[in-house]
Amino acid sequence: MRRVASGVTALALLGLAACAPGTPAEQRPQRPQTSQTQASGPRADYLVFYAEGRQRQALDAVTHAGGAKVSEDARLGYILATGGRDGFAEAVGGDAAVVGVSQDRSIGHATAEPVRSFPDAGVLKAGRAAGEPLAGRQWDMRMIGADRANAKNPGSKDVLVAVIDTGIDGKHPDIAPNFDRALSRNFVTDRPKDENGETLDGPCEAAGCKDPVDQDDDGHGTHVASTIASPINGIGIAGVAPGVRLVNVRAGQDSGFFFLKPSLDALAYAGDIGVDVANLSYYVDPWLFNCARNPADSRKEQLEQQAIVTGMQRAIDYARKKGVTIVSALGNGSTDLGRPTVDDKSPGYPEGSAKARKVDNTCLNVPAESDGVVSVSALGPSGRKAVYSDYGVEQTDVAAPGGDATDGKGAKATRSILAAAPEHVLRAAGRIGADGAPKGADVVRDCTRGACSYYQYLDGTSMAAPHATGVAALLVSRFGKPAPGGGLTLDPATVEKLLYASADPKPCPTPRQHVYQIYGQTQTHVCEGDTADNGFYGHGLVDAWKAVTFTP
């Protein structure tokens, strides 16, 4: 998902969350020592996407542009090549066989910032409820009936859910029982500095800058995984589908940035290993809106946006054909995605590159507007669309609780979504004291079983998407058929149909021009559509209880 738009200044000042291919991870092959690769001048890696059946011509174009092939992925139709930073993309992109060229750099970002402006943890209390020790704080699970669904059908261990994110803390006590380490992969190599020499991921913690598959140095992916499938084990919380398996298919850097190739690799790998549902809670950047031929962009910038749209769509199509239902966060820009007019946030990487440009509905927010993706808007505890959540009658498929600390009088951390957090990340951020006690209401500690585990309140469509992912996993658990290689499988189109049919329809507010009052600022969002399908709630609020009980 994408960054919070500048219109949500109050939320940004509070520090609320802006979340908000088919082979194991591998070392790149040694680059061939040719005259092109030894040419003077700075060089970079590029993903060159070619038209169907035009692989040979694309290879020739790479060579003629002074580049060299490093590797290739025939499944998604692209060549990884090395070439000069100046002129290579434009030269290759001028060939009719090439449909997009992108330097292998950041295309996205996942931010999971704690809600910092609240009193000490002891001041805000949540009532005790039946179930796990912190169940009383899980208003989100009660909103979608997951607390009741857990007892009837917690989901099957034969269902595999991929979290394509910054990683999963597979050692967290409230994730470990459902974590599949053997199938997990890390497609990311940490980058201490960016291309301008500025700190990106910081010093590498592991040999070869390749973190273990059970590590998350950001915390975003762990929060997402916990919402989907924290087990019923007498510790902390329970997820929407506490009986399914979680696999870490890491595509995000420690810094929270996402690069194009790991994103493609992750989706393709998810398809190849038989994943049933994949969660993508990150926005694709550096282009907030990807336009094929915006006159405000250079030819190189146009080719990059074409590559992002083409590459991600090919990876999504590949995964879906393999049986993967793909769920995406809609985005946190407080924007009607069907009526964008100005994008002044792009390109968002490197810092300071953004420019103002006119955009329209032909420009795509990826992956939320990619074909074959279930896009999820976020709700606060009152059931209203969260102020930060993007929306759009063409874009919103379903709604789910994502948290909104400002949904009511004042601001409260307990209106956000509580889920697992890596202890070392919280310590590094100064959210835990030397004695292990949380330093604010955004962090909760549970020591019920002796050893303590930690949880964090976050807001965002990043928090909404995993609720929908969990419900989709329950549907596969209930309606899936045995797969040839083991486990269960259910066609993504069928999963989507069942997800929409089991959702609780929500009409547009009255009046449709809903006015948000946030710290003296006013925003008006207009809801279009009918009760069955509208821009705020799509087909409705996902419903775990209906998913495990209704008759299609």
C-alpha positions as CSV (number, residue, x, y, z in Angstrom):
1,M,0.0,0.0,0.0
2,R,1.0,3.6,-0.3
3,R,2.0,6.4,2.0
4,V,-0.5,8.5,3.9
5,A,-1.4,11.5,1.7
6,S,-0.5,15.0,2.8
7,G,-4.1,15.7,3.5
8,V,-4.0,13.6,6.7
9,T,-1.6,15.9,8.4
10,A,-3.0,15.3,11.9
11,L,-2.6,11.5,11.5
12,A,1.0,12.0,10.2
13,L,1.8,14.1,13.2
14,L,0.5,11.5,15.5
15,G,2.7,8.9,13.8
16,L,-0.1,6.6,12.9
17,A,0.7,3.7,10.5
18,A,0.8,4.5,6.8
19,C,0.1,0.8,6.3
20,A,-0.3,1.3,8.0
21,P,9.9,-16.5,-8.9
22,G,9.3,-20.1,-8.2
23,T,12.7,-21.1,-6.9
24,P,14.3,-20.8,-3.5
25,A,16.2,-17.7,-2.6
26,E,19.4,-17.8,-4.6
27,Q,22.7,-16.0,-5.2
28,R,22.8,-14.1,-8.4
29,P,25.0,-15.8,-11.0
30,Q,28.4,-14.3,-11.8
31,R,28.1,-11.6,-14.4
32,P,29.8,-12.5,-17.7
33,Q,33.0,-10.5,-18.3
34,T,32.3,-8.9,-21.6
35,S,33.4,-5.7,-23.2
36,Q,29.9,-4.3,-22.3
37,T,30.1,-5.1,-18.6
38,Q,33.6,-3.7,-18.5
39,A,32.6,-0.4,-20.1
40,S,33.3,2.7,-18.1
41,G,30.7,4.6,-16.2
42,P,28.3,3.6,-13.4
43,R,26.1,0.6,-14.0
44,A,22.9,-0.8,-12.6
45,D,20.7,-3.9,-12.8
46,Y,17.5,-3.6,-14.9
47,L,14.4,-5.8,-15.3
48,V,13.6,-5.9,-19.1
49,F,10.1,-7.2,-19.8
50,Y,9.5,-8.6,-23.3
51,A,6.4,-9.2,-25.3
52,E,5.2,-12.8,-25.7
53,G,7.5,-14.8,-28.0
54,R,10.0,-11.9,-28.3
55,Q,12.7,-13.1,-25.8
56,R,15.4,-13.4,-28.4
57,Q,14.8,-9.9,-29.8
58,A,14.8,-8.5,-26.3
59,L,18.2,-10.2,-25.6
60,D,19.6,-8.6,-28.8
61,A,18.3,-5.2,-27.7
62,V,20.1,-5.6,-24.4
63,T,23.3,-6.4,-26.1
64,H,23.0,-3.6,-28.6
65,A,22.4,-1.1,-25.8
66,G,25.7,-2.1,-24.2
67,G,24.2,-4.3,-21.6
68,A,24.6,-8.0,-20.6
69,K,22.2,-10.6,-19.4
70,V,22.6,-11.7,-15.7
71,S,19.6,-14.1,-15.5
72,E,16.2,-14.6,-16.8
73,D,12.7,-15.6,-15.7
74,A,10.7,-17.1,-18.6
75,R,7.6,-17.6,-16.4
76,L,7.1,-13.9,-16.0
77,G,8.8,-12.9,-19.3
78,Y,11.7,-10.7,-18.2
79,I,15.5,-10.5,-18.4
80,L,17.7,-9.3,-15.5
81,A,20.4,-7.3,-17.2
82,T,23.2,-5.0,-16.2
83,G,23.6,-1.8,-18.1
84,G,24.7,1.8,-17.9
85,R,22.7,4.2,-15.7
86,D,22.6,6.8,-18.4
87,G,20.7,5.9,-21.6
88,F,20.4,2.1,-21.2
89,A,16.7,2.0,-20.3
90,E,15.7,4.3,-23.2
91,A,17.8,2.4,-25.7
92,V,16.4,-1.0,-24.7
93,G,12.9,0.4,-24.4
94,G,13.0,1.7,-28.0
95,D,12.9,-1.9,-29.3
96,A,9.4,-3.2,-30.2
97,A,10.1,-6.4,-28.4
98,V,10.4,-4.6,-25.0
99,V,7.2,-3.6,-23.1
100,G,8.8,-2.2,-20.0
101,V,12.2,-1.5,-18.3
102,S,12.8,-0.8,-14.7
103,Q,16.0,-0.3,-12.7
104,D,16.0,-2.9,-9.9
105,R,15.3,-0.3,-7.2
106,S,12.6,0.4,-4.6
107,I,9.0,0.0,-5.8
108,G,7.2,0.0,-2.5
109,H,7.2,0.7,1.2
110,A,5.6,-0.8,4.3
111,T,5.4,1.5,7.3
112,A,4.3,0.3,10.7
113,E,4.7,3.2,13.1
114,P,3.4,2.9,16.7
115,V,0.7,5.2,17.9
116,R,3.0,7.3,20.1
117,S,1.0,10.2,21.4
118,F,-0.9,8.4,24.2
119,P,-0.5,8.2,27.9
120,D,1.3,5.4,29.8
121,A,0.1,1.8,29.1
122,G,-1.6,1.6,32.5
123,V,-4.0,4.4,31.8
124,L,-5.9,2.8,28.9
125,K,-7.5,-0.5,29.9
126,A,-9.5,-3.0,27.8
127,G,-12.0,-5.3,29.3
128,R,-11.3,-9.1,29.8
129,A,-13.2,-11.3,27.4
130,A,-13.4,-15.1,26.9
131,G,-10.6,-16.7,24.9
132,E,-7.0,-15.7,24.7
133,P,-5.5,-13.4,27.5
134,L,-5.7,-10.3,25.3
135,A,-9.0,-11.1,23.6
136,G,-10.7,-8.2,25.4
137,R,-8.6,-5.9,23.3
138,Q,-9.6,-7.5,20.0
139,W,-12.7,-5.4,19.0
140,D,-11.7,-6.2,15.4
141,M,-12.2,-9.9,15.8
142,R,-15.6,-9.4,17.4
143,M,-16.6,-7.0,14.6
144,I,-16.1,-9.8,12.0
145,G,-17.3,-12.7,14.2
146,A,-13.9,-14.3,14.3
147,D,-14.1,-15.0,18.0
148,R,-17.1,-17.2,17.4
149,A,-15.7,-18.7,14.2
150,N,-12.6,-19.8,16.0
151,A,-14.5,-22.2,18.1
152,K,-16.5,-23.7,15.1
153,N,-13.7,-23.8,12.5
154,P,-10.3,-22.4,13.2
155,G,-9.0,-23.3,9.8
156,S,-7.0,-26.3,8.5
157,K,-3.3,-27.0,8.7
158,D,-3.7,-28.1,5.1
159,V,-4.2,-24.4,4.1
160,L,-1.1,-22.4,3.5
161,V,-1.1,-18.6,3.8
162,A,1.9,-16.5,2.4
163,V,2.8,-13.2,4.0
164,I,4.6,-11.2,1.3
165,D,6.1,-8.5,3.5
166,T,9.1,-7.5,5.6
167,G,9.4,-11.0,7.1
168,I,7.8,-12.9,10.0
169,D,9.2,-13.4,13.5
170,G,8.8,-17.1,13.4
171,K,10.1,-17.4,17.0
172,H,7.4,-15.2,18.5
173,P,5.5,-17.4,21.0
174,D,2.1,-16.4,19.4
175,I,3.2,-17.3,15.8
176,A,5.7,-20.2,16.2
177,P,3.1,-23.0,16.4
178,N,1.7,-22.1,12.9
179,F,4.9,-21.0,11.3
180,D,6.2,-23.2,8.4
181,R,10.0,-22.6,8.4
182,A,10.7,-25.3,5.8
183,L,8.7,-23.6,3.1
184,S,9.6,-20.0,4.1
185,R,12.0,-18.1,1.8
186,N,13.7,-14.7,1.9
187,F,14.1,-13.1,-1.5
188,V,15.8,-10.0,-0.1
189,T,19.5,-9.2,0.4
190,D,19.9,-6.4,2.9
191,R,21.3,-3.2,1.4
192,P,23.2,-1.2,4.0
193,K,23.1,2.0,1.9
194,D,21.0,3.2,-1.0
195,E,22.4,4.2,-4.4
196,N,23.2,7.7,-3.1
197,G,25.2,6.4,-0.2
198,E,22.5,7.1,2.4
199,T,21.6,4.6,5.1
200,L,18.9,2.2,3.8
201,D,18.8,-1.1,5.9
202,G,21.8,-0.3,8.0
203,P,24.6,-2.8,8.9
204,C,23.9,-6.4,7.9
205,E,23.1,-8.8,10.8
206,A,23.7,-12.0,8.9
207,A,26.3,-13.5,6.6
208,G,25.9,-12.4,3.0
209,C,23.3,-9.8,4.2
210,K,20.7,-12.5,4.0
211,D,18.5,-12.7,7.1
212,P,17.1,-16.0,8.3
213,V,13.6,-16.9,7.2
214,D,12.2,-16.6,10.7
215,Q,13.4,-13.0,11.2
216,D,11.6,-9.6,10.8
217,D,13.6,-6.5,11.5
218,D,10.8,-4.1,10.7
219,G,7.7,-5.6,12.5
220,H,5.2,-5.0,9.8
221,G,5.1,-8.5,8.4
222,T,4.8,-10.0,11.9
223,H,1.8,-7.9,12.7
224,V,0.1,-8.9,9.5
225,A,0.9,-12.6,10.1
226,S,-0.4,-12.5,13.7
227,T,-3.7,-11.0,12.6
228,I,-4.1,-13.8,10.1
229,A,-3.2,-16.8,12.2
230,S,-2.0,-16.3,15.7
231,P,-2.9,-19.7,17.3
232,I,-5.2,-20.5,20.1
233,N,-2.5,-21.4,22.7
234,G,-3.3,-19.5,25.8
235,I,-0.9,-16.7,24.8
236,G,-1.8,-13.2,23.8
237,I,-4.3,-13.1,21.0
238,A,-5.9,-15.3,18.4
239,G,-5.9,-14.6,14.6
240,V,-8.8,-14.8,12.2
241,A,-7.8,-18.3,11.1
242,P,-5.7,-19.7,14.1
243,G,-5.5,-23.2,12.6
244,V,-3.8,-22.5,9.2
245,R,-0.1,-22.4,8.4
246,L,1.9,-19.3,7.8
247,V,4.8,-19.1,5.4
248,N,7.2,-16.1,5.2
249,V,7.8,-15.1,1.6
250,R,9.8,-12.1,2.2
251,A,10.0,-9.3,-0.3
252,G,10.6,-6.2,1.8
253,Q,13.9,-4.8,3.1
254,D,14.7,-4.2,6.8
255,S,14.0,-0.5,6.1
256,G,10.5,-1.4,4.8
257,F,11.2,-0.7,1.2
258,F,10.3,-3.2,-1.5
259,F,12.2,-3.8,-4.7
260,L,10.6,-5.1,-7.9
261,K,12.5,-8.4,-8.4
262,P,11.9,-9.8,-4.9
263,S,8.2,-8.9,-5.3
264,L,8.0,-10.9,-8.5
265,D,10.0,-13.7,-7.1
266,A,7.8,-13.9,-4.0
267,L,4.5,-14.1,-6.0
268,A,5.9,-16.7,-8.3
269,Y,7.3,-18.8,-5.5
270,A,3.9,-18.6,-3.7
271,G,2.3,-20.2,-6.8
272,D,4.9,-22.9,-7.1
273,I,4.7,-24.2,-3.6
274,G,0.9,-24.4,-3.4
275,V,0.0,-21.3,-1.4
276,D,-3.7,-20.9,-1.0
277,V,-3.9,-17.2,0.0
278,A,-1.2,-14.5,-0.2
279,N,-1.4,-11.1,1.7
280,L,0.3,-8.0,0.1
281,S,0.1,-5.2,2.6
282,Y,2.5,-2.7,0.9
283,Y,2.1,0.0,-1.6
284,V,4.0,0.0,-4.9
285,D,6.2,3.0,-5.3
286,P,8.2,5.0,-6.4
287,W,5.1,5.9,-8.5
288,L,2.0,6.5,-6.4
289,F,0.1,6.2,-9.7
290,N,1.7,4.3,-12.5
291,C,1.0,6.0,-15.9
292,A,1.9,4.5,-19.2
293,R,2.6,7.7,-21.1
294,N,2.3,10.7,-18.9
295,P,3.8,13.7,-20.8
296,A,5.2,15.0,-17.5
297,D,7.5,12.0,-17.3
298,S,10.7,11.2,-19.1
299,R,10.9,8.3,-21.4
300,K,12.9,6.4,-18.8
301,E,10.2,7.1,-16.2
302,Q,7.4,6.0,-18.5
303,L,9.3,2.7,-19.2
304,E,9.7,2.1,-15.5
305,Q,6.0,2.6,-14.7
306,Q,5.1,0.3,-17.6
307,A,7.5,-2.3,-16.2
308,I,5.9,-2.1,-12.7
309,V,2.4,-2.5,-14.1
310,T,3.4,-5.3,-16.5
311,G,5.7,-7.2,-14.1
312,M,3.3,-7.2,-11.2
313,Q,0.4,-8.2,-13.3
314,R,2.3,-11.1,-14.8
315,A,3.3,-12.3,-11.4
316,I,-0.3,-12.0,-10.1
317,D,-1.6,-13.9,-13.1
318,Y,1.0,-16.6,-12.6
319,A,0.2,-17.0,-9.0
320,R,-3.6,-17.1,-9.6
321,K,-3.2,-19.8,-12.3
322,K,-1.4,-21.8,-9.6
323,G,-4.4,-21.4,-7.2
324,V,-3.3,-18.4,-5.1
325,T,-6.0,-15.9,-4.0
326,I,-4.3,-12.5,-3.6
327,V,-5.4,-9.9,-1.1
328,S,-4.1,-6.4,-1.1
329,A,-4.3,-3.3,1.2
330,L,-6.2,-0.6,-0.7
331,G,-3.9,2.2,0.5
332,N,-3.8,5.0,3.0
333,G,-4.0,8.2,0.9
334,S,-7.6,9.3,1.9
335,T,-8.1,9.3,-1.9
336,D,-10.9,8.3,-4.3
337,L,-8.8,6.1,-6.5
338,G,-11.3,6.4,-9.3
339,R,-10.8,10.2,-9.5
340,P,-7.1,11.0,-9.0
341,T,-6.1,14.4,-10.3
342,V,-2.6,15.3,-9.0
343,D,0.3,13.1,-7.8
344,D,2.9,15.2,-6.0
345,K,4.4,12.2,-4.1
346,S,6.2,10.5,-7.1
347,P,8.8,9.3,-7.7
348,G,9.1,8.6,-4.0
349,Y,12.6,7.1,-4.2
350,P,15.3,8.3,-3.8
351,E,14.2,11.0,-1.3
352,G,13.7,14.4,-2.8
353,S,12.8,13.1,-6.3
354,A,9.0,13.9,-6.2
355,K,7.4,16.3,-8.6
356,A,3.8,17.4,-9.2
357,R,2.1,15.9,-12.2
358,K,-1.5,15.6,-13.4
359,V,-2.9,12.1,-13.3
360,D,-6.3,10.5,-14.2
361,N,-8.1,7.2,-13.9
362,T,-5.9,5.6,-16.6
363,C,-3.0,5.7,-14.1
364,L,-3.0,2.6,-11.8
365,N,-2.3,2.2,-8.1
366,V,-0.5,-1.2,-8.0
367,P,-1.3,-3.8,-6.8
368,A,-4.6,-2.5,-5.4
369,E,-5.8,-1.8,-9.0
370,S,-4.2,-4.8,-10.6
371,D,-6.5,-7.4,-12.1
372,G,-7.2,-10.4,-10.0
373,V,-6.6,-8.8,-6.6
374,V,-9.0,-8.5,-3.7
375,S,-8.5,-4.9,-2.4
376,V,-9.5,-4.1,1.1
377,S,-10.5,-0.7,2.7
378,A,-10.2,-0.1,6.4
379,L,-12.8,0.5,9.1
380,G,-12.6,2.0,12.6
381,P,-14.3,0.4,15.6
382,S,-17.5,2.4,15.0
383,G,-17.8,0.7,11.6
384,R,-17.1,3.9,9.6
385,K,-14.5,3.9,6.8
386,A,-11.2,5.0,8.4
387,V,-10.3,8.6,7.5
388,Y,-6.9,7.5,6.0
389,S,-8.3,4.7,3.9
390,D,-8.4,5.0,0.1
391,Y,-11.7,4.2,-1.5
392,G,-13.4,4.0,-4.9
393,V,-16.4,2.3,-6.4
394,E,-14.2,0.5,-9.0
395,Q,-11.4,-0.3,-6.5
396,T,-12.9,-1.4,-3.2
397,D,-13.8,-5.1,-3.1
398,V,-14.4,-5.6,0.6
399,A,-13.9,-3.8,3.9
400,A,-12.3,-5.0,7.2
401,P,-11.2,-3.5,10.5
402,G,-8.0,-1.6,10.1
403,G,-8.1,0.6,13.1
404,D,-8.7,4.3,13.5
405,A,-7.4,5.9,16.7
406,T,-9.4,9.0,16.0
407,D,-12.8,7.2,15.5
408,G,-14.5,8.9,18.4
409,K,-13.9,11.6,20.9
410,G,-10.2,12.3,21.2
411,A,-7.7,9.6,20.2
412,K,-7.2,6.2,21.8
413,A,-4.7,3.5,21.1
414,T,-7.3,0.8,21.8
415,R,-9.2,1.8,18.7
416,S,-6.3,0.5,16.6
417,I,-5.5,-3.2,15.8
418,L,-3.5,-5.2,18.3
419,A,-1.2,-8.0,17.0
420,A,2.2,-9.6,17.6
421,A,5.4,-7.6,17.4
422,P,9.1,-8.7,17.5
423,E,10.6,-7.9,20.9
424,H,13.9,-6.8,19.4
425,V,12.2,-4.3,17.1
426,L,10.3,-2.7,19.9
427,R,13.5,-2.5,22.0
428,A,15.4,-0.9,19.1
429,A,12.6,1.7,18.8
430,G,12.7,2.5,22.5
431,R,9.1,1.2,23.1
432,I,10.3,-1.2,25.8
433,G,12.3,-0.3,28.9
434,A,15.3,-2.1,30.3
435,D,13.0,-4.0,32.6
436,G,10.9,-5.2,29.7
437,A,7.9,-3.0,30.6
438,P,6.1,-1.2,27.7
439,K,6.7,2.6,27.6
440,G,3.3,3.5,26.2
441,A,-0.2,2.4,25.4
442,D,0.8,1.3,21.9
443,V,2.7,-1.7,23.2
444,V,1.2,-4.5,25.3
445,R,3.0,-7.3,27.1
446,D,1.5,-10.7,28.0
447,C,3.4,-12.9,30.5
448,T,0.5,-15.3,31.2
449,R,2.6,-18.4,30.5
450,G,5.8,-17.2,32.1
451,A,7.8,-16.1,29.1
452,C,6.6,-12.7,27.9
453,S,5.4,-11.9,24.4
454,Y,4.8,-8.5,23.0
455,Y,2.0,-6.9,20.9
456,Q,1.5,-3.5,19.2
457,Y,-1.4,-1.3,18.2
458,L,-1.2,-0.2,14.6
459,D,-3.6,1.5,12.1
460,G,-3.8,1.1,8.3
461,T,-5.2,-0.8,5.4
462,S,-2.2,-3.0,6.0
463,M,-4.1,-4.1,9.1
464,A,-7.4,-4.5,7.3
465,A,-6.1,-6.7,4.5
466,P,-5.0,-9.6,6.8
467,H,-8.5,-9.8,8.2
468,A,-9.8,-10.5,4.7
469,T,-6.9,-12.9,4.1
470,G,-7.8,-14.8,7.2
471,V,-11.5,-15.1,6.2
472,A,-10.3,-16.3,2.7
473,A,-8.2,-19.0,4.4
474,L,-11.3,-20.1,6.4
475,L,-13.2,-20.4,3.2
476,V,-10.5,-22.6,1.6
477,S,-10.4,-24.7,4.8
478,R,-14.1,-25.3,4.5
479,F,-14.7,-25.6,0.7
480,G,-11.3,-26.5,-0.6
481,K,-10.6,-29.9,-2.3
482,P,-7.5,-32.1,-1.9
483,A,-4.7,-30.9,-4.1
484,P,-2.6,-33.3,-6.2
485,G,0.6,-32.5,-4.2
486,G,-1.2,-32.5,-0.8
487,G,-3.1,-29.9,1.1
488,L,-6.2,-28.2,0.0
489,T,-6.9,-26.0,-3.1
490,L,-9.8,-23.8,-4.2
491,D,-9.8,-21.7,-7.4
492,P,-9.2,-18.0,-6.6
493,A,-12.3,-17.0,-8.5
494,T,-14.4,-19.3,-6.3
495,V,-12.7,-17.9,-3.2
496,E,-13.5,-14.4,-4.2
497,K,-17.1,-15.3,-4.9
498,L,-17.5,-16.9,-1.5
499,L,-15.7,-14.0,0.2
500,Y,-18.1,-11.5,-1.3
501,A,-21.2,-13.7,-0.7
502,S,-20.3,-14.1,3.0
503,A,-19.6,-10.4,3.6
504,D,-22.0,-8.3,5.5
505,P,-23.3,-5.6,3.1
506,K,-22.9,-2.0,4.3
507,P,-24.6,0.9,2.5
508,C,-23.0,4.3,1.9
509,P,-23.4,6.7,4.8
510,T,-26.2,9.2,4.8
511,P,-25.4,11.8,3.5
512,R,-23.0,10.2,1.0
513,Q,-20.7,13.2,1.5
514,H,-19.2,11.9,4.7
515,V,-17.4,14.7,6.7
516,Y,-14.4,13.8,8.9
517,Q,-13.4,16.2,11.7
518,I,-9.8,15.5,12.7
519,Y,-8.0,17.9,15.1
520,G,-9.6,20.9,13.5
521,Q,-9.2,19.7,10.0
522,T,-12.2,18.8,7.8
523,Q,-12.2,16.2,5.0
524,T,-15.1,15.1,2.9
525,H,-15.1,11.7,1.2
526,V,-18.0,10.9,-1.2
527,C,-19.3,7.3,-1.3
528,E,-20.7,6.0,-4.6
529,G,-22.6,2.8,-5.4
530,D,-25.3,0.8,-3.7
531,T,-25.5,-1.4,-0.7
532,A,-24.4,-4.4,-2.7
533,D,-21.2,-2.7,-3.9
534,N,-20.0,0.7,-3.1
535,G,-16.8,2.8,-2.9
536,F,-16.4,2.7,0.9
537,Y,-17.2,-0.9,1.7
538,G,-17.2,-2.8,-1.6
539,H,-19.3,-5.9,-1.3
540,G,-19.4,-5.5,2.5
541,L,-17.5,-6.1,5.8
542,V,-15.8,-9.5,5.7
543,D,-17.5,-12.0,8.1
544,A,-15.6,-14.9,9.5
545,W,-18.7,-16.4,11.3
546,K,-20.7,-16.4,8.0
547,A,-17.7,-17.9,6.2
548,V,-17.8,-21.0,8.4
549,T,-21.6,-21.3,8.7
550,F,-23.4,-19.9,5.6
551,T,-24.8,-22.0,2.7
552,P,-23.6,-20.6,-0.6
